[in-house]
Amino acid sequence: MRKILLLGGSAQQIIAIETAKKFGYYTVLCDYLPDNPGQYVADVFYNVSTTDKEAVLEVAKKERINGILAYASDPAAPTAAFVSEQLGLPGNPYRSVDILCNKEKFRRFLSNNGFCTPKAKGYESISTALDDIANGIYRFPIIIKPVDSSGSKGVSLCYALNEALEKINYALTFSRMKRIIIEEYVEKYGYQIAGDGLSIDGELVFRCFANDHFNPECANPFVPISASFPYNMSRDVQNKVHKEIQRLITLLGMKTCTYNFDLRIDENENVYLMEVAPRDGGNYIPQIIRYATGVDLIEYSVQAAMGEIVKAPKTMEVKGFWSYYAVHSLEDGILESIEIKPEVRQEHIMENHIIKHPGDKIKTFTGANSTLGCLIMRFKSLEEMLDMMDHSEKWIKVKIKKEAD
C-alpha cells in the first residue's frame, strides 16, 4: 500500500487525511499537539513538530512514504519540500517554497524581480529596527510582523515611532526565528484579494479569487473574518492578477502545487503580491471553492503530493455566492452563547464548524488560532453577501462573561 505523510492534524486538516484514505493511501500523521483530532482518523500518528525538518525526515524514512503533504499549513510547507527533496519524492523546490513562506525573503525576491512591492527590510536587532524607523527610512504608517508566522498572527500597524518598540516586541513573540520584517503600508483599492489556485507543471491553470473582510474592532484588525466568492472586480483586473502570479511561479520554478493568495491592487490597478503561500487555504476555503466551482483542490493536493497525474480543471467560474465566516470574540472570557438569527441559520449556513461551546475559555481574535470556528455560507446575491460579511454584527452575537479573579 502506498503511504502519504500528512503534516498537521487540526480539525480543518482532517479533510486531507480523509481524502487520502478515500484514494486508498495509508496515512501517516505528524503533529506537535498530542491531543490533535487528526490522530483518530490517520492510520498512524507521530507526536512530532511539523516544523522540525530532521525529525519529520526520520519519520518519513521509517515509514517509507511515497509522498508528503502540508495541507493548509504555512509553517509545515518548507518541511514538506525539504523531505520531498531529500528523498526524491514529488514536490516543489525547497528553496522556492522557503522564499514563499518567509516574508523577508519573499519581499526581497519580489523587489529583485521587478514586482510591485512595498519598501521592506528584515531585522533581528530591535535597536537597528528602531534606528531605521527614527531615521525616516520608512514612510508611516508601517506594518510590523514576524517573518515566519501565518494567519496574520503578530501583525501590527504602526503610525509613529513611540509605538514601534511595543509592536516590534509583539511581533517577535510570534516568530520562531526571532526575526521581524518592517514594510510600508499599501493602501488597497476595493477589497483585499483572497482565494486559492493550482499550478500544474508550472502553469497556473486554476484560480478562484475572493474578497477579504475584516473587523476593525478586533484587537488585530489584519486577521480576515471572512472571504467571499466571487471577487467583485472586473475580469480584466483578475487576468492582470493572474499574470503576475504566473510570472512569480515561473521565476521560482514551481511545479504542481496549490496556493493560497493574499493580494492587493491599488487605485491604479497595480498588483501587489502580499503573500502567495504554497498550500491550500485555511478556514475551509477549498470546501467553499468546491461548492462554488465543483473543483476539489483537496483532491488535487493529495494527488500532487503522491505524484499522480493531475488534470487541469475545466472551469474557473464561480456559480452563486459563497463565503466562510470566522466566528470570533472581541475580548477574553468564558463563552456564554453564540446567537445567530434563525433566518440566517436556515437560509445561509451550509456547514457549521464551530468548535467552541458554552463554558469554554476563549481569547480575543488576534489570529487564525483564536477563532471559535467557521461557518460556510451561501447567499442570493453579491450585494447581500458583501453586506452580511461587512456587517456581521447584524446577524451574529458572541456573548461572553469575564473570568473570576
N, C-alpha and C positions, 0 to 999 in steps of 0.2 A: 504494500500500500504506500502511495506517495504521501510525504509529510510536508506540512506547512507550519512554520513558526510564526506566531502572531504576537506582536508587541503591544500589550495593553489589554486589560480585561474589564474596563469600566462598563456601566450599563449601556452607554452609547456604542461601545465597541463589540458587544455581544453579537450584533448583526453580522459582523465579518466572520466570526467563528462559526455561526450557524450557516452562513453562505458556503464557507469552505467545506463544512460537513455535508452540505447538500450536494456538492460536487464529488463527494466520496473521498476527500482527503482526511488523513489522520492529523488532528490538530494539537499542536504543542503551544502552550501559552507561557509567556513571561510577564510578570508584573511585580512591582516592589511592594504593593499593598497586599498583605496576607488575607484580607477579607474581600478582595475583589469578586464581583459576581460571575465574571467570565470563567473562573476556575471550575464552576459547576457545569459548564457547557463543554469546555475543551476536554480532549481525551487525556491530556497530561498537563500538569501545572508546575512551573518552577517559580519560586519566590525570589526573583532576580530583577534588579532595576533595568528598565528598558534603555536607560542612558549609559549603562556600563557595557561598553562595546566588547571588551575582552571576556566578560562573564557570559554575555549573550552568545559570543562566538563559541565558547566552550559548550554551551547547551546545544548549539547548532551542530557541532561536531559529534557530540554524544548521541544525539537523536538522528543523525544522518539525514538532515532535512533536504527537501528538494526546492524549497522556496521560502522567502521571509517577507512579512508584510507589517508595516507600521500603519495601521488603519486609523485615520483621524487623529494622528499624534505628531506634532512638530518635533518635540524633543527626541522621539524614537526614530524619526526618519533617517538621520545620519547613521544611527546604529544599524538599521536595516541595510543601508547602502554599503556600509563598511563590511558587514558579514557577507553580503552577496558578492562583493568584490573579492574578499579573501578566499571564498570557497568556489568562485566561478559560477555562481548562481545567477538567474535572471535578475536584472536590476538596472539602476542608473549610476553614472559615475559618482563615486563618493565625494570627490572634490566639488562637483556641481551641486549635489544635494547639500553639502556643508555650506556652500555660499548661499543657497536659498533659505537655509534655516538659521543663518547668523546675520542679524540686522546690519552689523557693521560691515561685514564682507559684502553683503548684498548691495548696500548703498555705494560702496567703493566700485563694485563691478558695474553698476548702472552708470555711474559717473564716468568711468574709464571707457565706456562703450557708447556714450552719446545719448543716453536716455534722459528724459526729463526726471530730475530727482532733486529733492531739497538739499541744501548745504548741510553736511553731516560729518561727524567725527566721533570715534570711539575713545573711551577713557577707562583706565583702571585707577588713576590717581584723582582723588577728589579735588585736591588743590589745583592741579593743572586744569581740570574742567572749570572750576570757579574762576581761575585767572583768564581763561579764554572768554568766558561769558562777560567778565568785568571789562575786558579789553575790546569789547564790541565785535568779536569775531562773528557773532550771530545777530540777526535781526529778530527782536521779540515780536510775537510770542514764540517760544521754543518748546519742542517736545523732548522730554527726558524719559528714556525707557531702557530696560535691560536688553542686552544684545541677543539673549538666548531664551527669552520667555515666549509663551504663546497665550492665546486667549486674552490679549490686552492686559495681562497682569503686570503691575508695576509701572504703568504708563501714567505720566502727568503732563499737563500743560502748564508752562511757567511764563509769567508775564513780567517778572522783574528779578533783579539779582538777589534781593533779600529773600526770595522764595526758593532759590536754587539749591541750597545745601540740604534742606529738608527733603526736597523732591529727588535729589541725587541719592541720598541715603535710602529713601523709599524704593527706588528702582533697584539699588544694589541688593536689597533683601530678596529680590525675586530672580537674581542672576546666579546660576551655578558657577559661572566663570568669574563672578565678582567684577563684571565689566558692564559699562553703560554706553549708550550712544545718545548724543545730543543732535537734534536736527531742527531746522527751521520749519515752522508750521505751514502746511499747504492748505490754503482756503479752497474748499471744494465747491463745485458748481453742481447744483442738484444733489441727489443722493450719492453717498459713497457706494461704490460698487462691490458687491459680494458675489458669491457663486462658486461653482466648481467647473472643471474642464478635464479633458482627456487628450493626451497625445499618443499616437501610435507610430513607432519608428521615427520619432522626431517631428511629426506633423500634428498640429493642434486640430483634431478632427471634430471636436465637440466642445462647446462652452455654453453654459447656462448662467447668465448674469442676473443679479438680484439687486434690490435696493436695501441698503443697510439702514436700520433705525436705531436711534439712541435715546436714552432718557437723561436729560440734562440734570435731573435731580439726584442721580446716582453719585455715590462717593467717587467712583471712577466713570466719568461720562463718556469714556472712549470704548467701553465694552458694548458691543451691539446687543440690543434686547430682541432684535428680530431681523430676519432677511426675508424680503417679499419678492415673489416672482410673478410676472416678468419685470425686468429692468425697464424703467419708463422713459428711456431716451431713444432717439431715432436709430434705425438700422445702420445709418452711416457712422454714427458715433460708436456703435457696438462693433462694427467692422474695423474701425480705426484701433479700438482697444485690442481686438483680436490680433491684428497685425503686430502690435507691439509685444504682445505675449509670445507670438510665434517667433519674433526676432530674438527674444530672450532665450527661448527653448533651443533655438538653432545654435546660438552662440555658446550655450552651456553643453551642447551635445547630449541633451536629454533624449531618452528613447521612448519606451512605452510607460506612461505614468499618468496618474490622476493628480489634479491640482485643486487647491483652494485659493480663491482670489480675495485680495483686499486692495482695491484700486480707487483712484480718484481722477476726475477731469477738472480742469479749471475753466474759467469763463471763456477762454479762447479754445477750449476743447483739446488742450494739451493733455496727454495721458501720463499719469504718474502711477507706476507700479509700486505701490506701498509694500505689498507682500505677495509673493507667488509661492505658496507652500507646496512642496511635492508630496501631497497626501490628500485624502478626501476631507471635506469639511466636517466640523463637529455640529452639534445641535441638530442632528438628523437632516442636514441639508441633502445628502444623497437620497434619502427616502422621499423628501419633498420633490426633488428632481424626477424621481421615478413616477410619482403621481402626475407631475406636470408634463412630462415628455414621453414616458414609457421607457426611458433609458435607465438601466440599472448599473450605476457606476460602482456599486459594491461588488457585483459580479465581475466587472472589468478589472477591478483592483486585485481580486483573488486570482483571476486568470493570468494577469500580467505577472504577478509575483511567482506564479508557477511555470512561467514560460509557455503558456498556451497561446495559440494563435488568437489574436484579438481583432475582431472585425469592427469597422467604423460604424457608429450609429447612423441610422437613415435620416434622422431629423435633429434639428436644434430648436424647433419651435415649441413654445410653451402654450399649452391649452388650458385655459382657465386662469385662476388667480389663487396663489398659494403662499403660505409663509410658515416659518416657525415663530413661536413667541417664547422667550426665556422668562419664566415666572421668577420674580425677584423681589427682594425686600430692600427698603431704603435704610434699614437700621438693624443692629444686632438684637437678638432676643429669643423668646420662645414662641414658636408658631402657634397661633390660636386657630386661624382658619384661612382658607383661600376661597374667596367668594367670587364666583363667575356668574354673570347674568344667565338665567335659564335659556333664553333665546340664543345666546352665543354658544352655550353647550350643545344645543340641539342643531343649530344651523351651520356652525362654523368649525367646530372641533372634530377633526378626523381621527387623531390619535392623542391620547393623554399620557405623557411620560413624566408626570410629576413624581418626584422621588422623596419629597419631604412630607411629613404628616403632622397633625396637631400634637403638640408636646415636644417636638424635635427642636433642638437648639439650632438656630440659623444665624448666618452672618450677612451683613450688608453686602450688596452686589458690587464687587470690585474686580471680578474676573470670571471666566467661564467656570471656574471651580467652585463658585459660590452661588450658582443658580439653584433654584428649588426644583427645577425640572423644566421640561419643554412641552409645548403644545404644537401639534401640526394642524394647520388651519386652512380652510378654503373660503373663498368669497365670491360674490356675484359680479363684482366689477373692480376695476383698478382703483377707482375713487373710493369705494367702500374699504378696500384693503389698506390703502395708504392712510386713510383717516383712522381706522381702527388700530393700526400699528403705531401711528404717531400720537394717538391719544388713548392709550390703553387704560388710563385711569377711569374712562367712561364705562368699562365693562368688566374689569377685574380689580379686586382689592385684596391685598395681603395684610392680614391683621396679626399683630404680634403683641406680646407683653414683655416687659422688661424682666430680666433675671433678678431674683432676690439677691441682695448683697450678702 
